[in-house]
């Protein structure tokens, strides 16, 4: 019975992690759309294109950080699933 209670308590945690991953994925999609729009704006105006390299570098760093966070969340989710098995 103790194992059943533990499983019942951990099930909401998995749901929360899945919801968090879905939320992060949606955030990625919004960020990507925003980045594409900003790049188009910058490329269409020559005086703004000077800063394009800095903008791209900053965007890539942000994406790298977010991808690392998603990787960690997936590892945590995998560990929780492993515990429940």
GUDOGU-30536 format. One record per atom (N, C-alpha, C): residue number from 1; atom name; residue in three letters; y, x, z. Coordinates in nm, 4 decimals. Layout:
! residues N
   num   atome   residu          v          u          w
   NUM      CA      ALA          Y          X          Z
...
END
This chain:
! residues 85
   num   atome   residu          v          u          w
     1       N      UNK    -0.1207     0.0817     0.0000
     1      CA      UNK     0.0000     0.0000     0.0000
     1       C      UNK     0.1259     0.0853     0.0000
     2       N      UNK     0.1235     0.1965     0.0677
     2      CA      UNK     0.2420     0.2822     0.0731
     2       C      UNK     0.2799     0.3301    -0.0662
     3       N      UNK     0.1782     0.3586    -0.1463
     3      CA      UNK     0.2058     0.4032    -0.2832
     3       C      UNK     0.2709     0.2906    -0.3634
     4       N      UNK     0.2261     0.1688    -0.3438
     4      CA      UNK     0.2831     0.0544    -0.4128
     4       C      UNK     0.4300     0.0363    -0.3766
     5       N      UNK     0.4622     0.0495    -0.2489
     5      CA      UNK     0.6017     0.0388    -0.2056
     5       C      UNK     0.6857     0.1488    -0.2670
     6       N      UNK     0.6288     0.2695    -0.2726
     6      CA      UNK     0.7011     0.3826    -0.3321
     6       C      UNK     0.7283     0.3544    -0.4801
     7       N      UNK     0.6284     0.3024    -0.5494
     7      CA      UNK     0.6440     0.2698    -0.6913
     7       C      UNK     0.7485     0.1602    -0.7088
     8       N      UNK     0.7449     0.0606    -0.6237
     8      CA      UNK     0.8426    -0.0489    -0.6316
     8       C      UNK     0.9844     0.0016    -0.6095
     9       N      UNK     0.9993     0.1004    -0.5220
     9      CA      UNK     1.1316     0.1551    -0.4939
     9       C      UNK     1.1798     0.2469    -0.6060
    10       N      UNK     1.0870     0.3164    -0.6729
    10      CA      UNK     1.1257     0.4112    -0.7773
    10       C      UNK     1.1505     0.3427    -0.9106
    11       N      UNK     1.0935     0.2256    -0.9318
    11      CA      UNK     1.1125     0.1539    -1.0580
    11       C      UNK     1.2596     0.1265    -1.0874
    12       N      UNK     1.3402     0.0815    -0.9900
    12      CA      UNK     1.4831     0.0624    -1.0189
    12       C      UNK     1.5532     0.1935    -1.0542
    13       N      UNK     1.5078     0.3061    -0.9981
    13      CA      UNK     1.5673     0.4347    -1.0301
    13       C      UNK     1.5456     0.4683    -1.1770
    14       N      UNK     1.4263     0.4396    -1.2276
    14      CA      UNK     1.3980     0.4653    -1.3689
    14       C      UNK     1.4878     0.3770    -1.4549
    15       N      UNK     1.5010     0.2519    -1.4173
    15      CA      UNK     1.5880     0.1600    -1.4924
    15       C      UNK     1.7312     0.2121    -1.4916
    16       N      UNK     1.7775     0.2596    -1.3763
    16      CA      UNK     1.9132     0.3146    -1.3668
    16       C      UNK     1.9289     0.4374    -1.4558
    17       N      UNK     1.8281     0.5248    -1.4579
    17      CA      UNK     1.8348     0.6440    -1.5421
    17       C      UNK     1.8333     0.6081    -1.6901
    18       N      UNK     1.7525     0.5109    -1.7259
    18      CA      UNK     1.7499     0.4665    -1.8654
    18       C      UNK     1.8848     0.4067    -1.9036
    19       N      UNK     1.9410     0.3262    -1.8146
    19      CA      UNK     2.0739     0.2691    -1.8404
    19       C      UNK     2.1784     0.3787    -1.8545
    20       N      UNK     2.1697     0.4804    -1.7706
    20      CA      UNK     2.2645     0.5926    -1.7762
    20       C      UNK     2.2498     0.6681    -1.9084
    21       N      UNK     2.1260     0.6923    -1.9502
    21      CA      UNK     2.1023     0.7600    -2.0777
    21       C      UNK     2.1561     0.6777    -2.1947
    22       N      UNK     2.1363     0.5479    -2.1898
    22      CA      UNK     2.1877     0.4597    -2.2948
    22       C      UNK     2.3398     0.4632    -2.2966
    23       N      UNK     2.3993     0.4625    -2.1797
    23      CA      UNK     2.5457     0.4694    -2.1689
    23       C      UNK     2.5976     0.6018    -2.2258
    24       N      UNK     2.5300     0.7100    -2.1952
    24      CA      UNK     2.5705     0.8412    -2.2476
    24       C      UNK     2.5546     0.8446    -2.3985
    25       N      UNK     2.4475     0.7874    -2.4486
    25      CA      UNK     2.4249     0.7843    -2.5932
    25       C      UNK     2.5366     0.7057    -2.6624
    26       N      UNK     2.5739     0.5930    -2.6061
    26      CA      UNK     2.6848     0.5157    -2.6627
    26       C      UNK     2.8145     0.5958    -2.6578
    27       N      UNK     2.8330     0.6696    -2.5497
    27      CA      UNK     2.9503     0.7559    -2.5384
    27       C      UNK     2.9517     0.8622    -2.6466
    28       N      UNK     2.8342     0.9205    -2.6750
    28      CA      UNK     2.8236     1.0178    -2.7837
    28       C      UNK     2.8657     0.9561    -2.9165
    29       N      UNK     2.8176     0.8350    -2.9410
    29      CA      UNK     2.8501     0.7671    -3.0672
    29       C      UNK     3.0003     0.7434    -3.0780
    30       N      UNK     3.0619     0.6993    -2.9695
    30      CA      UNK     3.2075     0.6757    -2.9707
    30       C      UNK     3.2829     0.8070    -2.9894
    31       N      UNK     3.2398     0.9113    -2.9182
    31      CA      UNK     3.3054     1.0414    -2.9315
    31       C      UNK     3.2935     1.0959    -3.0728
    32       N      UNK     3.1762     1.0800    -3.1321
    32      CA      UNK     3.1557     1.1283    -3.2682
    32       C      UNK     3.2469     1.0540    -3.3658
    33       N      UNK     3.2558     0.9229    -3.3527
    33      CA      UNK     3.3441     0.8453    -3.4398
    33       C      UNK     3.4893     0.8868    -3.4195
    34       N      UNK     3.5290     0.9048    -3.2949
    34      CA      UNK     3.6661     0.9489    -3.2659
    34       C      UNK     3.6939     1.0867    -3.3244
    35       N      UNK     3.5970     1.1762    -3.3109
    35      CA      UNK     3.6142     1.3113    -3.3634
    35       C      UNK     3.6283     1.3102    -3.5159
    36       N      UNK     3.5457     1.2306    -3.5818
    36      CA      UNK     3.5567     1.2213    -3.7279
    36       C      UNK     3.6934     1.1680    -3.7697
    37       N      UNK     3.7396     1.0680    -3.6987
    37      CA      UNK     3.8710     1.0106    -3.7303
    37       C      UNK     3.9809     1.1139    -3.7066
    38       N      UNK     3.9742     1.1856    -3.5988
    38      CA      UNK     4.0761     1.2868    -3.5692
    38       C      UNK     4.0727     1.4005    -3.6705
    39       N      UNK     3.9537     1.4417    -3.7102
    39      CA      UNK     3.9419     1.5483    -3.8106
    39       C      UNK     4.0020     1.5034    -3.9428
    40       N      UNK     3.9752     1.3802    -3.9824
    40      CA      UNK     4.0343     1.3281    -4.1065
    40       C      UNK     4.1868     1.3283    -4.0986
    41       N      UNK     4.2409     1.2877    -3.9847
    41      CA      UNK     4.3863     1.2865    -3.9667
    41       C      UNK     4.4427     1.4270    -3.9750
    42       N      UNK     4.3779     1.5195    -3.9078
    42      CA      UNK     4.4256     1.6583    -3.9068
    42       C      UNK     4.4185     1.7183    -4.0463
    43       N      UNK     4.3075     1.6932    -4.1158
    43      CA      UNK     4.2924     1.7504    -4.2498
    43       C      UNK     4.3902     1.6909    -4.3498
    44       N      UNK     4.4355     1.5683    -4.3257
    44      CA      UNK     4.5266     1.5035    -4.4200
    44       C      UNK     4.6710     1.5512    -4.4037
    45       N      UNK     4.7001     1.6163    -4.2928
    45      CA      UNK     4.8354     1.6661    -4.2694
    45       C      UNK     4.8306     1.8179    -4.2544
    46       N      UNK     4.8858     1.8903    -4.3535
    46      CA      UNK     4.8746     2.0371    -4.3551
    46       C      UNK     4.9247     2.1056    -4.2272
    47       N      UNK     5.0319     2.0560    -4.1696
    47      CA      UNK     5.0840     2.1228    -4.0496
    47       C      UNK     4.9907     2.1077    -3.9304
    48       N      UNK     4.9070     2.0048    -3.9329
    48      CA      UNK     4.8113     1.9863    -3.8235
    48       C      UNK     4.6835     2.0671    -3.8444
    49       N      UNK     4.6550     2.1029    -3.9686
    49      CA      UNK     4.5296     2.1728    -3.9965
    49       C      UNK     4.5253     2.3123    -3.9355
    50       N      UNK     4.6407     2.3654    -3.8991
    50      CA      UNK     4.6449     2.4966    -3.8333
    50       C      UNK     4.5671     2.4922    -3.7020
    51       N      UNK     4.5742     2.3791    -3.6333
    51      CA      UNK     4.5065     2.3652    -3.5036
    51       C      UNK     4.3628     2.3155    -3.5173
    52       N      UNK     4.3168     2.2962    -3.6389
    52      CA      UNK     4.1836     2.2390    -3.6601
    52       C      UNK     4.0731     2.3257    -3.5986
    53       N      UNK     4.0813     2.4562    -3.6136
    53      CA      UNK     3.9779     2.5433    -3.5579
    53       C      UNK     3.9703     2.5314    -3.4060
    54       N      UNK     4.0853     2.5271    -3.3411
    54      CA      UNK     4.0868     2.5110    -3.1951
    54       C      UNK     4.0277     2.3763    -3.1547
    55       N      UNK     4.0633     2.2742    -3.2288
    55      CA      UNK     4.0138     2.1399    -3.2005
    55       C      UNK     3.8620     2.1350    -3.2165
    56       N      UNK     3.8118     2.1921    -3.3252
    56      CA      UNK     3.6676     2.1919    -3.3490
    56       C      UNK     3.5945     2.2682    -3.2389
    57       N      UNK     3.6489     2.3809    -3.1995
    57      CA      UNK     3.5863     2.4623    -3.0942
    57       C      UNK     3.5817     2.3834    -2.9625
    58       N      UNK     3.6927     2.3179    -2.9287
    58      CA      UNK     3.6959     2.2374    -2.8062
    58       C      UNK     3.5964     2.1219    -2.8137
    59       N      UNK     3.5895     2.0579    -2.9292
    59      CA      UNK     3.4965     1.9463    -2.9470
    59       C      UNK     3.3517     1.9942    -2.9347
    60       N      UNK     3.3215     2.1081    -2.9944
    60      CA      UNK     3.1856     2.1611    -2.9868
    60       C      UNK     3.1479     2.1971    -2.8432
    61       N      UNK     3.2414     2.2509    -2.7684
    61      CA      UNK     3.2141     2.2819    -2.6272
    61       C      UNK     3.1861     2.1547    -2.5480
    62       N      UNK     3.2633     2.0507    -2.5764
    62      CA      UNK     3.2432     1.9236    -2.5064
    62       C      UNK     3.1068     1.8643    -2.5417
    63       N      UNK     3.0712     1.8702    -2.6703
    63      CA      UNK     2.9410     1.8199    -2.7126
    63       C      UNK     2.8296     1.8992    -2.6448
    64       N      UNK     2.8437     2.0304    -2.6390
    64      CA      UNK     2.7429     2.1128    -2.5731
    64       C      UNK     2.7261     2.0731    -2.4269
    65       N      UNK     2.8375     2.0511    -2.3589
    65      CA      UNK     2.8316     2.0094    -2.2176
    65       C      UNK     2.7610     1.8750    -2.2027
    66       N      UNK     2.7953     1.7807    -2.2897
    66      CA      UNK     2.7341     1.6483    -2.2820
    66       C      UNK     2.5857     1.6545    -2.3166
    67       N      UNK     2.5493     1.7350    -2.4145
    67      CA      UNK     2.4078     1.7494    -2.4490
    67       C      UNK     2.3291     1.8096    -2.3330
    68       N      UNK     2.3871     1.9039    -2.2623
    68      CA      UNK     2.3210     1.9635    -2.1469
    68       C      UNK     2.3014     1.8583    -2.0370
    69       N      UNK     2.4012     1.7737    -2.0177
    69      CA      UNK     2.3893     1.6679    -1.9168
    69       C      UNK     2.2776     1.5711    -1.9545
    70       N      UNK     2.2693     1.5340    -2.0806
    70      CA      UNK     2.1625     1.4446    -2.1261
    70       C      UNK     2.0268     1.5113    -2.1080
    71       N      UNK     2.0182     1.6396    -2.1389
    71      CA      UNK     1.8925     1.7135    -2.1216
    71       C      UNK     1.8481     1.7088    -1.9762
    72       N      UNK     1.9418     1.7295    -1.8845
    72      CA      UNK     1.9089     1.7259    -1.7421
    72       C      UNK     1.8642     1.5867    -1.6999
    73       N      UNK     1.9311     1.4841    -1.7503
    73      CA      UNK     1.8921     1.3471    -1.7164
    73       C      UNK     1.7535     1.3147    -1.7705
    74       N      UNK     1.7237     1.3608    -1.8895
    74      CA      UNK     1.5905     1.3386    -1.9465
    74       C      UNK     1.4837     1.4101    -1.8635
    75       N      UNK     1.5133     1.5299    -1.8187
    75      CA      UNK     1.4185     1.6030    -1.7343
    75       C      UNK     1.3951     1.5288    -1.6032
    76       N      UNK     1.5026     1.4760    -1.5459
    76      CA      UNK     1.4896     1.3996    -1.4214
    76       C      UNK     1.4070     1.2735    -1.4456
    77       N      UNK     1.4320     1.2062    -1.5560
    77      CA      UNK     1.3570     1.0854    -1.5893
    77       C      UNK     1.2097     1.1185    -1.6091
    78       N      UNK     1.1833     1.2268    -1.6770
    78      CA      UNK     1.0456     1.2695    -1.6999
    78       C      UNK     0.9762     1.3002    -1.5682
    79       N      UNK     1.0468     1.3668    -1.4772
    79      CA      UNK     0.9892     1.3989    -1.3469
    79       C      UNK     0.9584     1.2717    -1.2678
    80       N      UNK     1.0479     1.1750    -1.2752
    80      CA      UNK     1.0250     1.0489    -1.2041
    80       C      UNK     0.9047     0.9750    -1.2638
    81       N      UNK     0.8967     0.9723    -1.3964
    81      CA      UNK     0.7831     0.9078    -1.4605
    81       C      UNK     0.6533     0.9767    -1.4208
    82       N      UNK     0.6574     1.1089    -1.4114
    82      CA      UNK     0.5399     1.1861    -1.3728
    82       C      UNK     0.4976     1.1502    -1.2307
    83       N      UNK     0.5961     1.1325    -1.1423
    83      CA      UNK     0.5651     1.0946    -1.0041
    83       C      UNK     0.5016     0.9569    -0.9969
    84       N      UNK     0.5444     0.8680    -1.0854
    84      CA      UNK     0.4921     0.7316    -1.0829
    84       C      UNK     0.3529     0.7202    -1.1442
    85       N      UNK     0.3154     0.8181    -1.2233
    85      CA      UNK     0.1834     0.8123    -1.2892
    85       C      UNK     0.0723     0.8431    -1.1933
END
